[in-house]
Amino acid sequence: MDDGRQAKWWSRPATGRPGRDEPESRGGGEGDAPSARPDTPGPADPGTATAAPPDSPVPPAGQEPQQPAPSRPAGPPLHEPDVYSTPPYGGPGPWAPAPPVQRPTPAHGTPVPPQAVPLQAALPPQPSPVLPQATPVPPRSSPEQAPYATTGGAGVPLAGPGEQRSSQWLQYDPWGAPGQPLTQGGPPAGTEPGNRKNRRGGAFAGMLLLALVASGIGGGVGAYVERTGGLTTVELPQASHDNGDRAPESVAGIAASALPSVVTLHVSGTAESGTGTGFVLDARGHILTNNHVVAPAGSSGDITVTFSSGETAAAELVGKDSGYDLAVVRVKGVSGLKPLPLGNSDNVRVGDPVVAIGAPFDLSNTVTSGIISAKQRPITAGGEKGDGSDISYVDALQTDAPINPGNSGGPLVDTQAHVIGINSAIRAADSGKGTERGGQSGSIGLGFAIPINQGKRVAEELINTGKATHPVIGVTLDMKFTGDGAKVGEKGPEDGPAVTKGGPAAKAGIRSGDVITEVQGQRVHSGEELIVKIRAHRPGDRLELRLTRRGEERSVTLTLGSASGT
């Protein structure tokens, strides 16, 4: 320098020519050899210090460094001296492009030697990335040790002693900005909290928009699927069509065979109306049903018959009997009628499967199935008039096939589609007493049918004569007797004798006060049961009775008489 004071730089040992002991000046006068570059290896000089790491302080002029770096071992240089000082081993030549701006970050608190202000100092400070702290490289024992000091991976060579610094180097010298901080505090450029918040807000808005669009598309697709059943036509697997044939003994087979012969009756009179069921007896148009079905018509009401095919026809009353609860009507002008075959109720056994067909609550062509629950079940039904003229006594077949109001008069058929009974009454759950007929209570599995053997005989009499006959024994019973059996009363109608003179009972020796306990070996517990058992037979049949007189048991035989029904 011009003031005669020469500054000492912390640098690597420079490679000198033989015989040179003094460091070269910074001025670089005429005749001076080119300055040795830090990248030109040379023999180690014990009097010179190695380059200080970036975080080491630079001592002021005239002072020796406090902690000299360890000396390098002697050895041949890695490269021959470059007399032309060409890059990268010498100084930058005029043809070399300007080196990129290096912004090493020394350790915190490292003082920076005063330098001339580079051109960058005139510009506003630019953010620079924070680089790792420089780490000094320990001396190597190998002669191939690289003449570089590590600066956090930047690999920037440091100046050697006596080296001239050109204006280009000073222009890009990262150390030449006195008073400027070497690092910038805070987050890197572009990561300010405001920017991050803005990016987060934008991302949230984008996600919200995407969710709205997706929900709209999903809702549209769901509505389309709900309306059309799918995005494509859906066809579900299905069994192929059969010919509809069923086994004749199955419920479907029985129904197919019996339904064409079953009809629905609509009856209307001056005071009331009703609905019931009937079935065809012959090709002449005779139809059998219950008496209580046609009773609302009276003597001048209307009876309409509807067949299973839907055709209707007017019908007229042929005959009826309230004691048996049976009636016959006839339709005219109808051809192609199919009579329903009649079975034999004496052949029925408890547990046999049966099918009931009718119009419960005016639901035509209703089919239900069940079994025979009991036989010879004595029941009485009716009695609405109060004088006993409308009471029916039936030795019934009990079934659990569902029977409801509207089933009355319909057929109860067996597995061969033969009629074995006429559905007439049900036990109502809410009545609590007796058997109800024509009520509005539903089935509880206690249905009763008139045996077809009795129905056949009564139907024949009604068709042939318009009236039915009742078998009788010629006695008046005490219906208030509470003991076991049927007791013969003390007096008859109009204070006459309880045992009709010349009647079947008088001829058999039965007297007033006797208690009849059995009929044809079947136990009798009341007067109603005795009437039921007697009416289960035809007039003229011989019956064996067992009775008790003053504590003594007796057996008698009699022949049933006949009386006209109503």
C-alpha positions as a printed Julia matrix, in Angstrom:
566×3 Matrix{Float64}:
    0.0     0.0     0.0
    1.15    3.65   -0.5
    1.43    4.57    3.18
    4.26    2.11    3.65
    2.22   -0.11    5.85
    1.5    -3.53    4.54
   -1.61   -5.32    5.83
   -1.39   -8.94    6.73
   -4.17  -11.15    5.38
   -5.44  -14.37    6.77
   -4.81  -16.66    3.87
   -3.28  -19.89    2.71
    0.48  -20.08    2.15
    1.28  -18.85   -1.33
    3.5   -20.72   -3.77
    6.7   -18.69   -4.21
    9.53  -18.89   -6.64
   12.92  -20.12   -5.42
   14.76  -17.54   -3.44
   11.72  -15.45   -2.52
   11.09  -14.97    1.15
    8.98  -11.89    1.29
    5.28  -11.67    0.4
    4.43   -9.79   -2.7
    2.85   -6.4    -2.4
   -0.76   -5.65   -3.26
    0.31   -2.93   -5.59
    1.81   -5.21   -8.22
    4.39   -2.8    -9.69
    6.39   -3.13  -12.81
    8.58   -6.16  -12.94
    6.74   -7.86  -10.16
    5.84  -11.48  -10.68
    2.21  -12.36  -10.79
    0.58  -12.86   -7.44
    0.35  -16.38   -6.22
   -3.24  -17.63   -6.15
   -4.58  -19.55   -3.22
   -5.26  -22.43   -5.57
   -1.57  -22.73   -6.52
   -0.04  -25.13   -4.05
    3.43  -24.5    -2.74
    5.82  -25.56   -0.03
    4.75  -24.75    3.44
    6.44  -21.81    5.07
    6.76  -21.96    8.79
    6.48  -18.22    8.99
    3.22  -17.94    7.18
   -0.27  -18.8     8.48
   -2.89  -20.81    6.67
   -6.15  -19.3     5.57
   -8.51  -18.56    8.41
  -11.99  -19.93    8.34
  -14.75  -17.48    7.52
  -15.79  -17.14   11.14
  -12.25  -16.09   12.26
  -11.64  -12.39   12.9
   -9.14  -10.5    10.71
   -6.43   -8.83   12.87
   -5.71   -5.18   12.28
   -2.6    -4.06   10.44
    0.69   -4.51   12.26
   -0.59   -7.27   14.55
    0.13  -10.9    14.31
   -2.71  -13.36   14.41
   -3.43  -14.71   17.86
   -3.95  -18.31   16.82
   -1.98  -19.26   13.72
   -3.22  -22.21   11.78
   -1.12  -25.34   11.87
    1.56  -25.46    9.21
    1.25  -27.68    6.19
    3.7   -30.49    5.69
    6.4   -29.92    3.1
    5.9   -31.51   -0.28
    5.83  -30.88   -3.96
    3.07  -28.59   -5.29
    0.02  -30.08   -6.81
    0.29  -27.88   -9.89
    3.05  -26.0   -11.65
    3.03  -22.24  -11.15
    0.96  -20.4   -13.73
    2.99  -17.49  -15.03
    0.03  -16.21  -17.0
   -2.35  -16.22  -14.0
   -5.14  -17.83  -15.99
   -8.31  -18.92  -14.19
   -9.1   -20.82  -12.13
   -5.55  -20.93  -10.67
   -4.59  -17.34  -11.29
   -6.49  -14.1   -11.18
   -9.42  -13.55  -13.44
   -8.39  -12.45  -16.91
  -10.09   -9.78  -18.94
  -11.72  -12.44  -21.1
  -13.2   -14.39  -18.21
  -16.85  -13.78  -17.36
  -17.68  -12.27  -14.05
  -17.99  -14.93  -11.4
  -21.44  -15.35   -9.87
  -22.31  -13.47   -6.77
  -21.42  -15.51   -3.73
  -23.14  -14.8    -0.47
  -21.47  -16.94    2.12
  -22.77  -16.67    5.6
  -20.03  -16.56    8.23
  -20.65  -17.51   11.78
  -22.7   -15.18   13.88
  -20.66  -12.29   15.26
  -17.73  -12.6    12.87
  -16.28   -9.14   12.1
  -15.77   -8.25    8.49
  -12.66   -6.29    7.4
  -13.38   -2.92    5.88
  -13.48   -3.06    2.14
  -14.3    -0.82   -0.63
  -18.01   -0.67   -1.16
  -18.86   -2.88   -4.15
  -21.3    -1.97   -6.79
  -23.96   -4.07   -5.1
  -23.89   -1.77   -2.09
  -25.44    0.98   -4.18
  -28.36   -1.27   -4.9
  -31.06   -2.11   -2.38
  -30.21   -5.2    -0.36
  -31.63   -8.42   -1.79
  -32.7   -11.37    0.32
  -30.27  -14.17    0.17
  -30.63  -17.77    1.3
  -29.08  -18.64    4.6
  -26.12  -20.93    4.03
  -24.64  -23.26    6.61
  -21.82  -21.93    8.71
  -18.35  -22.36    7.45
  -16.43  -25.26    8.83
  -12.6   -25.08    8.82
  -10.87  -27.98    7.2
   -8.25  -29.57    9.42
   -4.8   -29.87    7.9
   -4.07  -32.95    5.88
   -0.95  -34.96    6.15
   -1.2   -36.02    2.53
    0.59  -33.88   -0.08
   -2.61  -34.06   -2.18
   -4.49  -31.81    0.29
   -6.76  -29.41   -1.62
   -5.8   -25.72   -1.36
   -9.4   -24.72   -0.45
  -11.08  -23.84    2.83
  -14.61  -25.11    3.25
  -17.31  -22.42    3.39
  -20.32  -24.42    3.99
  -20.01  -26.13    0.64
  -19.43  -22.99   -1.49
  -15.81  -23.82   -2.25
  -14.62  -20.18   -2.64
  -10.82  -19.87   -2.71
   -9.27  -17.39   -0.32
   -6.48  -14.98   -1.21
   -2.91  -15.76   -0.38
   -0.29  -13.41    1.02
    0.64  -10.56   -1.19
   -2.17  -11.25   -3.62
   -3.57   -8.43   -5.69
   -7.36   -8.04   -5.56
   -8.7    -6.89   -8.86
  -11.63   -4.56   -9.24
  -13.75   -7.41  -10.57
  -13.22   -9.44   -7.46
  -13.97   -6.41   -5.29
  -17.12   -5.77   -7.31
  -18.51   -9.16   -6.38
  -16.81   -9.46   -3.04
  -19.43  -10.59   -0.55
  -17.31   -9.2     2.27
  -17.05   -5.7     0.83
  -20.23   -4.17    2.23
  -19.2    -2.59    5.52
  -21.87   -2.17    8.08
  -24.27   -4.55    6.31
  -25.56   -7.65    8.1
  -24.23  -10.87    6.71
  -27.53  -12.67    7.2
  -31.14  -11.7     7.06
  -33.48  -12.47    9.9
  -36.95  -13.89    9.51
  -38.3   -16.46    7.08
  -36.97  -16.76    3.53
  -38.4   -14.61    0.82
  -41.89  -15.56   -0.2
  -42.68  -17.31    3.11
  -44.01  -14.34    5.08
  -46.98  -15.1     7.33
  -49.19  -12.92    5.15
  -48.3   -14.87    2.04
  -48.76  -18.17    3.83
  -52.13  -17.0     5.11
  -53.13  -15.94    1.62
  -52.1   -19.32    0.22
  -54.0   -21.09    2.95
  -57.1   -19.01    2.27
  -56.85  -19.74   -1.44
  -56.42  -23.45   -0.82
  -59.43  -23.51    1.52
  -61.57  -21.66   -1.01
  -60.5   -24.1    -3.71
  -61.33  -27.1    -1.54
  -64.72  -25.58   -0.65
  -65.5   -24.96   -4.31
  -64.46  -28.51   -5.19
  -66.69  -29.93   -2.41
  -69.67  -27.89   -3.63
  -69.19  -29.02   -7.2
  -68.79  -32.66   -6.13
  -71.9   -32.54   -3.95
  -73.91  -31.01   -6.77
  -72.77  -33.68   -9.21
  -73.44  -36.41   -6.65
  -76.92  -35.06   -5.92
  -77.76  -34.95   -9.59
  -76.53  -38.49  -10.14
  -78.46  -39.72   -7.08
  -81.68  -38.08   -8.26
  -81.26  -39.59  -11.7
  -80.63  -43.05  -10.23
  -83.69  -42.71   -7.97
  -85.94  -41.72  -10.88
  -84.67  -44.18  -13.45
  -83.49  -47.01  -11.22
  -79.88  -46.77  -12.36
  -77.52  -45.39  -14.92
  -78.27  -48.36  -17.12
  -81.27  -50.62  -17.59
  -81.53  -53.14  -14.72
  -83.0   -56.54  -15.36
  -83.41  -58.83  -12.38
  -83.28  -62.6   -12.7
  -86.66  -64.28  -12.78
  -87.99  -67.8   -13.11
  -89.35  -68.78  -16.47
  -93.09  -68.94  -17.1
  -94.74  -72.27  -16.37
  -98.01  -73.7   -17.63
  -99.8   -73.16  -14.28
 -100.49  -76.82  -13.61
 -100.6   -77.87   -9.98
 -101.09  -81.19   -8.26
 -104.83  -81.86   -7.88
 -104.47  -82.54   -4.15
 -102.58  -79.28   -3.48
 -104.44  -76.2    -2.23
 -103.9   -74.53   -5.6
 -105.21  -77.59   -7.41
 -108.24  -77.82   -5.13
 -109.0   -74.12   -5.53
 -108.68  -74.3    -9.32
 -111.15  -77.17   -9.4
 -113.7   -75.77   -6.91
 -113.76  -72.02   -7.62
 -115.87  -72.19  -10.82
 -118.67  -73.78   -8.76
 -118.65  -71.21   -5.92
 -120.81  -68.07   -6.05
 -121.26  -64.88   -4.03
 -124.77  -63.87   -2.97
 -125.86  -60.26   -2.43
 -129.19  -60.05   -0.61
 -131.21  -56.95    0.06
 -134.61  -56.48    1.68
 -136.78  -53.74    3.03
 -134.92  -53.54    6.34
 -131.5   -55.04    5.88
 -129.02  -56.55    3.45
 -126.16  -58.99    3.55
 -123.51  -60.93    1.69
 -122.82  -64.63    1.73
 -121.55  -67.58   -0.28
 -123.11  -70.61   -1.96
 -122.14  -73.39   -4.37
 -123.8   -74.99   -7.39
 -125.64  -78.25   -6.75
 -126.72  -79.18  -10.27
 -126.88  -77.99  -13.86
 -130.44  -76.74  -13.33
 -129.13  -73.78  -11.36
 -129.81  -74.88   -7.77
 -127.45  -73.3    -5.26
 -127.11  -74.31   -1.6
 -126.38  -71.7     1.09
 -127.26  -70.82    4.69
 -130.71  -69.69    5.78
 -129.32  -66.67    7.61
 -127.71  -65.51    4.32
 -131.02  -65.2     2.46
 -133.11  -64.23    5.51
 -132.75  -60.43    4.94
 -134.58  -60.75    1.61
 -137.78  -61.88    3.33
 -140.6   -62.68    0.96
 -140.04  -59.78   -1.47
 -136.35  -58.99   -1.39
 -133.74  -59.34   -4.12
 -131.06  -62.02   -4.39
 -128.19  -61.59   -6.87
 -125.68  -64.3    -7.63
 -122.15  -63.48   -8.86
 -120.08  -66.31  -10.33
 -116.33  -66.65  -10.06
 -116.02  -65.44  -13.67
 -117.66  -62.16  -12.71
 -121.01  -62.8   -14.39
 -124.12  -62.05  -12.37
 -127.66  -63.39  -12.4
 -130.83  -62.93  -10.39
 -131.92  -65.78   -8.14
 -135.14  -66.84   -6.45
 -135.68  -68.64   -3.18
 -136.63  -72.32   -3.49
 -136.84  -73.26    0.21
 -135.28  -72.71    3.6
 -135.17  -74.2     7.09
 -134.09  -72.28   10.16
 -133.61  -75.4    12.32
 -130.87  -76.63   10.01
 -129.84  -73.14    8.86
 -129.97  -74.17    5.21
 -131.6   -72.68    2.1
 -131.7   -73.32   -1.64
 -131.94  -70.65   -4.34
 -132.1   -71.03   -8.11
 -130.75  -69.0   -11.03
 -132.35  -69.09  -14.48
 -131.02  -68.43  -17.93
 -127.48  -69.44  -17.06
 -125.77  -72.21  -18.97
 -122.52  -74.05  -18.48
 -122.89  -74.37  -14.75
 -120.44  -76.71  -13.07
 -121.88  -78.55  -10.02
 -119.51  -79.08   -7.11
 -119.19  -82.79   -6.23
 -120.45  -83.82   -2.78
 -118.36  -85.93   -0.44
 -119.25  -88.07    2.58
 -118.87  -86.39    5.95
 -118.95  -89.76    7.74
 -115.54  -90.53    6.19
 -113.88  -87.42    7.6
 -111.24  -87.88   10.28
 -109.79  -85.37   12.66
 -106.64  -83.89   11.15
 -107.71  -84.23    7.51
 -106.69  -81.19    5.44
 -109.54  -79.03    4.19
 -109.99  -75.85    2.13
 -112.66  -73.19    2.76
 -113.85  -71.0    -0.11
 -116.04  -67.93    0.22
 -116.41  -64.14    0.19
 -115.37  -62.89    3.64
 -116.37  -59.24    3.99
 -117.45  -59.35    0.32
 -113.99  -60.43   -0.88
 -115.08  -62.94   -3.51
 -113.15  -66.11   -4.36
 -111.17  -66.14   -1.12
 -109.41  -69.43   -0.37
 -108.17  -70.5     3.06
 -106.9   -73.84    4.29
 -106.71  -75.8     7.5
 -107.63  -79.14    9.0
 -110.58  -80.83   10.64
 -110.18  -79.96   14.31
 -113.09  -82.01   15.68
 -116.21  -83.94   14.65
 -119.78  -84.06   16.02
 -119.33  -80.75   17.84
 -122.85  -79.81   19.06
 -123.48  -76.1    18.5
 -126.48  -73.8    18.44
 -126.61  -70.55   16.52
 -129.11  -67.8    15.92
 -131.84  -66.95   18.38
 -132.06  -63.28   17.37
 -135.85  -63.4    17.29
 -136.08  -64.44   20.93
 -138.77  -67.07   20.45
 -136.37  -69.83   19.47
 -137.8   -70.18   15.97
 -134.52  -69.15   14.34
 -132.21  -71.27   16.46
 -130.25  -73.88   14.52
 -128.88  -77.06   16.04
 -125.88  -78.49   14.28
 -123.73  -81.54   14.99
 -120.88  -79.68   13.32
 -117.44  -80.3    11.88
 -114.92  -78.01   13.57
 -112.08  -76.56   11.49
 -109.25  -74.12   11.95
 -109.43  -72.9     8.35
 -110.09  -69.15    8.64
 -113.8   -68.4     8.28
 -115.19  -64.88    8.57
 -118.53  -63.13    8.02
 -119.28  -63.6     4.34
 -117.97  -67.18    4.29
 -121.38  -68.45    5.44
 -122.91  -70.92    3.01
 -119.6   -71.61    1.28
 -118.15  -75.09    0.79
 -115.6   -76.82    2.99
 -113.86  -79.27    0.63
 -111.41  -82.12    1.06
 -108.26  -82.88   -0.93
 -110.36  -84.24   -3.79
 -112.31  -80.96   -4.04
 -115.44  -82.71   -2.74
 -117.78  -80.86   -0.4
 -117.77  -82.31    3.13
 -119.43  -79.38    4.93
 -121.21  -76.04    4.65
 -119.43  -73.25    6.54
 -122.01  -71.73    8.89
 -120.65  -70.31   12.13
 -117.57  -69.13   14.0
 -116.74  -68.68   17.64
 -116.27  -64.96   18.23
 -113.5   -63.93   20.59
 -115.38  -60.92   21.96
 -118.69  -62.61   22.58
 -117.58  -64.82   25.44
 -120.54  -67.1    25.06
 -121.78  -69.52   22.51
 -121.3   -69.42   18.79
 -121.99  -66.28   16.84
 -123.48  -66.31   13.35
 -123.2   -63.45   10.91
 -121.33  -61.24   13.39
 -118.49  -58.89   12.53
 -115.81  -60.53   14.66
 -112.9   -62.11   12.8
 -111.77  -65.7    12.82
 -109.87  -67.05   15.79
 -109.48  -70.52   14.28
 -112.78  -71.86   15.55
 -115.04  -72.42   12.56
 -118.0   -74.78   12.24
 -119.55  -76.42    9.22
 -122.78  -78.39    8.77
 -121.86  -81.93    7.69
 -122.68  -82.45    4.02
 -124.61  -85.65    4.74
 -127.16  -83.61    6.68
 -127.0   -80.79    4.13
 -127.64  -83.17    1.24
 -130.81  -84.58    2.83
 -132.16  -81.13    3.69
 -131.3   -79.74    0.24
 -133.11  -82.58   -1.49
 -136.21  -81.98    0.64
 -136.13  -78.25   -0.05
 -135.77  -78.76   -3.8
 -138.45  -81.41   -3.93
 -141.03  -80.06   -1.47
 -139.87  -76.59   -0.48
 -139.7   -77.73    3.15
 -137.48  -79.9     5.35
 -138.57  -82.44    7.95
 -137.04  -82.78   11.42
 -136.61  -86.07   13.3
 -138.28  -86.0    16.73
 -138.78  -88.28   19.78
 -141.98  -86.6    21.05
 -140.92  -85.05   24.39
 -140.67  -81.53   25.87
 -137.32  -80.88   27.56
 -136.62  -78.78   30.65
 -134.05  -76.33   29.22
 -133.39  -74.86   32.69
 -132.03  -78.1    34.05
 -128.44  -77.59   35.22
 -127.52  -81.19   35.87
 -125.66  -83.56   33.55
 -127.93  -84.8    30.8
 -131.22  -83.8    29.14
 -134.23  -83.85   31.52
 -137.77  -84.46   30.31
 -140.0   -81.63   31.56
 -143.05  -81.84   33.78
 -145.39  -80.07   31.36
 -145.57  -79.55   27.62
 -146.82  -76.65   25.48
 -150.05  -75.07   26.7
 -149.8   -77.07   29.92
 -150.1   -80.33   27.98
 -148.18  -83.49   28.87
 -144.35  -83.36   28.47
 -144.43  -86.75   26.67
 -146.51  -86.68   23.49
 -149.16  -89.38   23.57
 -148.55  -92.03   20.96
 -145.19  -90.54   20.06
 -141.82  -92.38   19.75
 -140.83  -91.6    23.39
 -144.18  -92.72   24.82
 -143.97  -95.97   22.86
 -140.41  -96.54   24.24
 -141.59  -96.05   27.87
 -139.98  -92.68   28.55
 -141.66  -90.69   31.35
 -141.7   -87.15   32.64
 -138.66  -86.41   34.86
 -136.39  -88.97   33.17
 -132.83  -87.77   32.4
 -131.42  -88.94   29.04
 -127.62  -89.31   29.25
 -126.62  -91.09   25.99
 -127.74  -91.36   22.34
 -126.23  -94.13   20.27
 -123.43  -94.44   22.83
 -122.54  -90.74   22.72
 -122.68  -88.79   25.98
 -125.3   -86.03   26.28
 -124.73  -83.17   28.77
 -127.66  -80.82   28.04
 -131.01  -80.46   26.27
 -129.33  -78.64   23.32
 -126.99  -81.55   22.82
 -129.87  -84.02   22.76
 -131.6   -82.01   20.01
 -128.38  -81.8    17.99
 -127.86  -85.57   18.25
 -131.46  -86.32   17.23
 -131.39  -83.94   14.22
 -128.22  -85.5    12.98
 -130.38  -88.46   11.91
 -133.2   -88.94    9.49
 -136.82  -89.52   10.46
 -137.47  -93.25   10.8
 -133.98  -94.09   12.1
 -133.87  -96.38   15.18
 -131.91  -94.99   18.1
 -130.77  -96.5    21.4
 -131.07  -94.16   24.38
 -129.75  -94.5    27.93
 -131.5   -92.67   30.79
 -131.68  -92.37   34.57
 -134.94  -92.65   36.55
 -134.92  -92.13   40.37
 -131.23  -93.07   40.41
 -131.63  -96.14   38.26
 -130.16  -96.4    34.75
 -132.24  -97.77   31.91
 -131.82  -98.34   28.16
 -134.61  -97.88   25.6
 -134.89  -98.11   21.82
 -137.17  -95.96   19.69
 -137.86  -95.02   16.06
 -137.58  -91.34   15.19
 -140.7   -89.51   14.12
 -141.01  -86.55   11.7
 -142.05  -82.92   12.03
 -142.2   -80.12    9.49
 -139.54  -77.46    9.68
 -139.92  -73.7     9.3
